[in-house]
Amino acid sequence: MSTPKKLPPFQTANLLRLLFERALPMLTPEELSYVGDSAGSHATWLVQNAADVAETLGCQISAQSGDMSSSDIATTLFHFVDVLREAAELQSIGSDIHTARKYAASDGVASTSPR
């Protein structure tokens, strides 16, 4: 009997990685292109939006407007961390797809090494 793989803490980035690893062997070249292109575009969008949030937060703190409590700031920063992790995982998936497509042409099977 094999030992089940220990799952990481539930976060969007971990979920994306798990689903990608499970789906990869079944994806067609067209689907790999779609996911790879979309992952990169979405990661760019996430990072741009995260930069906007950080800028707004910085301006509010700098102005010491008092509109945000320390709890609001902490919640925003924790959300910001999750967004950046998600963007990083999307970029990683896009990179893995590039590698999988490169090697799939040589042996006909798309695969990535487990993280």
Backbone torsions as a table, in degrees:
resi	resn	phi	psi	omega
1	MET	NA	130.3	-178.1
2	SER	-86.9	151.8	177.3
3	THR	-80.8	128.5	179.9
4	PRO	-64.6	148.1	178.3
5	LYS	-65.4	130.6	177.7
6	LYS	-71.9	126.3	-179.7
7	LEU	-86.3	142.2	178.0
8	PRO	-72.9	172.2	176.7
9	PRO	-57.2	147.8	-178.2
10	PHE	-73.0	116.3	172.8
11	GLN	-145.6	156.3	-178.7
12	THR	-55.2	-43.6	-179.0
13	ALA	-61.1	-42.1	178.9
14	ASN	-66.4	-38.0	177.3
15	LEU	-64.0	-44.6	178.3
16	LEU	-58.2	-44.9	-179.5
17	ARG	-63.4	-46.0	-179.4
18	LEU	-59.9	-48.8	-179.4
19	LEU	-64.5	-40.0	179.0
20	PHE	-62.7	-47.0	-178.8
21	GLU	-62.2	-36.7	179.7
22	ARG	-72.9	-35.0	-176.2
23	ALA	-84.6	-25.9	-171.3
24	LEU	-50.7	-46.9	-178.0
25	PRO	-62.9	-17.8	-176.4
26	MET	-102.2	-1.8	-176.3
27	LEU	-82.6	139.2	175.0
28	THR	-78.5	164.6	176.0
29	PRO	-56.6	-37.2	178.6
30	GLU	-66.0	-40.3	178.3
31	GLU	-67.9	-38.2	176.5
32	LEU	-61.1	-42.9	178.4
33	SER	-62.3	-44.8	-179.4
34	TYR	-60.6	-49.3	-178.5
35	VAL	-65.7	-44.0	-179.8
36	GLY	-61.0	-46.1	179.1
37	ASP	-66.7	-43.0	-178.1
38	SER	-68.1	-39.0	-179.3
39	ALA	-61.7	-44.9	179.4
40	GLY	-64.3	-43.6	179.7
41	SER	-64.5	-42.8	-179.2
42	HIS	-67.6	-38.5	178.0
43	ALA	-62.5	-41.5	177.5
44	THR	-61.0	-44.9	179.4
45	TRP	-61.6	-44.0	179.4
46	LEU	-61.2	-45.0	-178.4
47	VAL	-66.7	-39.8	177.7
48	GLN	-62.5	-43.5	178.4
49	ASN	-66.8	-38.1	177.9
50	ALA	-63.3	-38.5	177.1
51	ALA	-63.2	-40.3	177.5
52	ASP	-62.6	-42.1	178.9
53	VAL	-63.4	-45.1	-179.4
54	ALA	-62.9	-39.6	179.0
55	GLU	-64.4	-45.3	178.7
56	THR	-61.8	-45.1	178.8
57	LEU	-61.2	-45.0	178.2
58	GLY	-60.4	-41.7	178.9
59	CYS	-64.2	-42.0	-179.3
60	GLN	-66.6	-40.8	179.0
61	ILE	-67.6	-43.3	-179.2
62	SER	-60.7	-40.4	-179.4
63	ALA	-76.3	-11.9	-178.3
64	GLN	47.3	48.0	-176.2
65	SER	-70.7	-20.3	-179.8
66	GLY	77.3	4.5	-179.5
67	ASP	-75.3	-22.6	-178.4
68	MET	-113.1	131.2	175.6
69	SER	-82.1	166.3	178.4
70	SER	-62.8	-30.6	176.4
71	SER	-66.0	-41.9	177.6
72	ASP	-62.8	-41.8	-179.7
73	ILE	-65.0	-44.8	179.3
74	ALA	-61.5	-44.9	179.1
75	THR	-60.6	-42.9	179.1
76	THR	-63.7	-42.5	180.0
77	LEU	-66.6	-40.0	177.3
78	PHE	-64.3	-38.6	175.9
79	HIS	-63.3	-42.6	179.5
80	PHE	-57.9	-42.4	177.9
81	VAL	-60.7	-46.0	179.7
82	ASP	-61.9	-41.7	179.5
83	VAL	-62.4	-43.7	179.7
84	LEU	-66.2	-38.2	176.8
85	ARG	-64.3	-41.5	178.9
86	GLU	-63.0	-45.1	179.3
87	ALA	-61.9	-42.0	179.1
88	ALA	-63.1	-41.1	179.7
89	GLU	-67.4	-38.8	176.4
90	LEU	-61.4	-42.3	177.7
91	GLN	-63.5	-40.7	179.3
92	SER	-64.2	-42.2	177.9
93	ILE	-62.9	-43.9	177.4
94	GLY	-58.2	-41.6	177.9
95	SER	-65.3	-42.0	178.2
96	ASP	-62.8	-37.8	178.9
97	ILE	-65.3	-42.1	177.6
98	HIS	-57.8	-45.7	179.3
99	THR	-65.3	-43.5	-179.3
100	ALA	-63.3	-41.3	179.2
101	ARG	-66.0	-36.1	179.9
102	LYS	-64.2	-43.7	-178.0
103	TYR	-86.6	-20.3	178.1
104	ALA	-64.7	-32.8	179.2
105	ALA	-64.6	-29.5	-177.4
106	SER	-82.6	-35.0	-178.0
107	ASP	-125.5	-0.5	177.3
108	GLY	79.6	2.5	-178.6
109	VAL	-125.2	127.6	176.1
110	ALA	-87.5	129.3	177.5
111	SER	-154.5	160.5	173.3
112	THR	-131.8	160.1	174.3
113	SER	-79.4	142.4	-179.3
114	PRO	-66.1	148.4	178.7
115	ARG	-91.5	NA	NA
